[in-house]
Amino acid sequence: MYPVQTTDWRAELARGALAHAALAALEGRPSHGYDLLAVLHAHGFDRLKGGTLYPLLHRLEERGLVLPAWDTAAPGAARKVYSLTPAGIAALAEAEAAWAQVGASLAALRNHERSAS
């Protein structure tokens, strides 16, 4: 017999929604990585580390979904600020629709199971 292992479903789902969350956090609010990390932490992605966020931003940049620009106006070292591109705005809308569809599918599965019993 296998030992019972619990699953941290919130963490599992957060990993799958990270790109969606980053795009949502950047919508209408260009941000540098550290600020974006703070916003995501404040909205439930509290386990997220820079070692995960910065490669994600790089992948989003390669896909043309975010555009980096160097902010040299602020005091101190220049920082890369990310903003959504038109393709990023479209991808965010697609992600929101897909998330809603997954939620509806899960609800339908639960309702199907209850009606079959």
N, C-alpha and C positions, 0 to 999 in steps of 0.2 A: 504494500500500500504506500502511496506517495504522501509525503507530508503536505499539509495544507499551507499554501503560500498566499499571502494577501497581495493584491495589486493596488498600487497607488494610481487609480484611474485618472485623477486630476493631473498628475504628472505625465501620464501616458498621453492624455488628450492635449495637454499644453505643448508637448514636443511636436505633435502633429499640426498644431495650429500656430506655430511660432512665426512662420513666414507671413501668414495672414495677420497675426497680431502686429508684427513690425510694420507692415504696410498700413494697417489701420492707425497705428500710433503716428505715422508720418503724414497722414492725410491732413492737408492744410496747415501742417506744422513742421517745417524742415527742422532737423535736429542733428546734433553731433552724437556720436556713439554713446558717450557716457550719459548724456541727457536721455537718450532713447532707452538705455538700460534702466534708468531710474523710473521712467514712465511705465515701462513694462513691469518692473518690480511692483510698482504701486497698483497695477491692475491684475495682480495674481500670478505673474510669471516670476515669482520671487526666487526660484532656483536658477534662473538664467545667469550665465557668466559671460564675461567679455570674450572668452575663448570660444564661445558658441555664437555670440551675436556678430562679431566682426567677420567671421567667415560667411555667415548668412548674408550680411550686407554686401559682401563681395560677390556672392552668387546672384543676389538680386540686381546688383550693378551689371554683372555680365549678361543677364537676361534683359537688360534695358528697362527694368522696373523702377530703379532709383537712380538718381543722378547725384554724384558727389561734387562738392565745390569747396575750395579751401576758404575758411573764414580767417582773414588776417586782421580784421578790424578790432577784434576783442584783444584785451591785454594778454600777454603771455604768448605761448607757442600757438602757431596756426593750428586750427582744428578742421577736420573734414566734416562738412555738414551735408546730410543726405536729404533729398526731397524726392517726392514721387514724380515720375514722368507720366505722360498721358497713358502709356502702356501699363504703368503701375496702378493708375487709377482704375483702368479697365480690369486688371488682374484682381484688384481688391473687390470689385463688384462680383467678379466670377467666384472668388473665394467665399464671399458672403452667401451667394446663391448655393454653392456647393455645400457649405456648412448647414444651411437651412434644409437642404435636401437630405443630408445625412441624418439630421435630427428627426425629420419626418419619417425617414425609413426606419430608424430605430423605434420610434413611437408606433409605427405600423406593425413592426415585428412583435412588440410587446402586446399590442391589442390583438393580433392574430393568435398569439399563444394563449391569451386569456379566453378568446372565443372558441378555441379548439378544445379547451378543457371541459 
